[in-house]
């Protein structure tokens, strides 16, 4: 049985990201108003109707920002694909995240806390799409540090080389792979991870990594949906890390399209 040191890690919550998203929305609306109000008189000198036209455009942009924020909050709160979830993922990943990281840095928030919350937010958006993916189109991607550093059997390239001694998380992950008949790969870095994704061409990736690597991986893989599971690092980063296999099992059970009766008792 795997012995995992007690890290007492707090599970990541999307609440922080949602709060920062609201703050960012207010900043955007304020910036839009200032962009209209400051040159307002000069616009009137060009044409008397120009301030009104620009004002309507600014109101529309502000409304779009508020509506988009509201839709994101509702989608994650209800866990349902209300409207344009894939597009909203694009907005969150490519546009909101950099601004929110900047806002968080200005108010003194730890960047890893923001990234944890972003991963939770991303997972919620992916799950809200209620997708069902065939087992042969799902890839579970693991960091190499999840295997004990002193293990003589290197599983990079083939996780089934593991003899399942139970000293690390690999043993439980091998069981998960057999249970669902899914592809599990171990990557030694971001470049190899991208190469594996290109070769396997999955429709969904479940990735295990630290906050930084998960955040960059989710950004790089868009529009490919990625579910992120944070690893546990009782000995520091990139060394003898662990993952809660039950979390991976739970996530897969929600997105896989497979015959449960055929796998019962596996």
N, C-alpha and C positions, 0 to 999 in steps of 0.2 A: 504494500500500500504506500502511496506517495505521502511523504511527510513534508508539509509546507509550513514554513515558519509563519507565525501570526503577524501579519502586516497591519491589521486593523484599518484597512483602507476604506475610506468613505466612498460609497458608490457614486459615480458622477451623475449629476442631475442637470436637466436642461433649463432649470429655473433661472440660473445665473445668466445664461446666454439669452433667454427671453427678456430678462430685465434689461440687459445691455442693449438688446435689439430695440426695446422701447425708447431707451435714452438716445440711441443713435437716430431713431425716427424723429424724435423731437429736435435734435440738432439739425437734421436734414431739412425739416420744415422751417426752422428758424433761419437757416441759411438761404432757403428759397425765398422767404419773406424779405430778408435783407437785400437779396439780389434784385428784388422788384422795387423795394422802398427807396433804396439809396439813389438809383439813377432815375427815379420817377419823374422829377421835374425836367430833367434833360430830355426824357422821352416825349414829354408834352411839347417841347420846342420843335421836335421833329414832326410830330403829327398829334393833334389833340386827342385822337382815339387810341393812340399807341399805348399809353399807360393801362387803359382798360383791357386791350387785347393781351398785353403781356401779363396783366393781373389774372386774367382767365386762365392763361397757360400755367402760371405759377400755382393757382388754386388746384388745377387738374393734377399737377405734379405732386403737390402736397397730399391731395386726396389719394393718389396712387400709392404714395409711401405709407399712409395710414392704413389704407385698405390692405396692402400687401402684408404689413405687420400683423393686422388683425387676422388675416387668413392663415398666416403661419402659426399664430398662437392657437387658433381654433383647430387647425389640422393636427398639431402635436398634442393638444389637450384631449381631443376626441379620438385620436388614433385612426382617423378616416381620411381618405383622399377626397377632400371637398372640391378643390378646383386647382388645376395647373400645378400639381405637387412637384412634378419633374422640373418645371420652370422655376418654382420657388426654391428647389434645391440648388439650382444654378445661381440664383440671386444670393442665397445664403453663403454658398461655397466660394464663389468668385468675387462677390462685391461686399457683402455684409461682414464676412469674417475679417478681412484686413482692417476695415474701419472699426469694428468692435474690438479687435486686438489693440488698436491705437487708443481707443477710448479707455479700455481697461488699463493700459499702461499709464495713461495720464492720471488716472485716479488711484494708481498704486496696487492694482490687482495682480496676483501671480498669473503669469501667462499659461502655466500648465493647468490651473483651475479653469481658465477660459477655454482652453483646448479640450479639457475633459467635458465641459458643458456642451461645447460644439459637437463633439462625438455623440453625446447623448441626443442632441437635437437632430443630428443627421440620421442616427438610427431610427428615431421616431418618425422622421419623414419617409425613410425607406420602408419601414414597417407599415406606415399608413397606406401605402399603395396596395397592400394585401396581395402581393404577387405570389405566385406558386411556380417554382422553378424545378425542372427535372434534375434528378440527382447528378446526372452526367454534365450538367451545365453550371454546377456550383463548385467554386474553388475555395478551400480553406488555406489561408496563407499564414505561416508561422515565422517568427524570427529565430535565427539559429541559437540565440542565447537562452532559449527555452529548454535546451538540452544541457545536462550537466557538463561543465567544462572538462572534467576528468574522465568522461565516458570514452571508451576506446572505439565504440561503434558509432561512427558519424552517420546521421540519418539525412543529411542534406542530399537531396535528389531522390531519396527513397525512404520514406518514413517507416516502411514495413521491415526495414533492417533491425528495428528496435526489438530487443529480446524481452521487453516488458518486465524489467526488474522492479518497476514501481518507484524508483528513486526520483523521477522527475515527471512532468506533466505529459511527456510524449506517450507514455503507456496508455493513459486514458484517451488520448487523441487517436491512437491507433484503433482503440475500441470504437470510437465515434465513426472513424472512417469505414470500418467494417459494418457497423450497424446500418449506416445510410448508403453504403457503397458510393462514397464521394471521394473526390480527389483532394488530397492534403499534401501541400508542398512546404518545404522549409527553405527560406531564402537567407542568404548571408548579407544582404543589403538591399537598398532601394533599387539599384540598377538591375540586380538579378530578379527582384520581385516584379519589376515592370516587364522583364523578359519572359518570366513565367506566365504572366497574364496575357501577353501577346501570343505566346505559343498555345496556351490552353483555351483562349477565347471563351471565357465563362460569361454567363449572363448575370451572375451575382458573385461577389467576393465577400467572404467573411475573413477579416484580417485581425490578427493579434499583434499588438505592438505597444510602444509607449505613446504618450500624448503627441509628441512631435512627429513621430513617424506615421501615426494614424492620420493626423491632420493633413500632412503633406500627401499621403497616399490617397486620401479621399478626394483632395483637390486634383491630383494628377489623373485619377481614374475617371472623373466625371466625363460623360454621362453614365458610365457603368456604376450601378448601385453597389455601395460598399457598406457592410455592417462592421463596425469597429468594436473590438473587445480589448479593454486595457489589460496589460499584463501586470503582474505583481513583482516588485523589485526589492526584496528584503536585503539583498547584498549589493544594492546599487544598480545603476543602469548597465544594460548589456552584459550581465553576468549572472548565470544561474537563476533566471527569472522563472516565474510560474504563471499559470492561467487557470481560472476556475472552469474546469471542463463542463460543469453543469450549465454555465451560462452559454457556452457554445451549443450544447445539446438543445437548450431551450430555444435559442435563436433559430437553429436549423429546423426544429420541429414546426416553426411558424411559417417558414418560407419554402420548405421542400414539398414538391409534388411527388409523393411516393406511396406505395402500397404498404400501409401499416401492418396489415395482417401478414404480409410476406416477410416482414422484419421482426415480428413479435418473437421475443425469446432470444434474439440475436445477442 
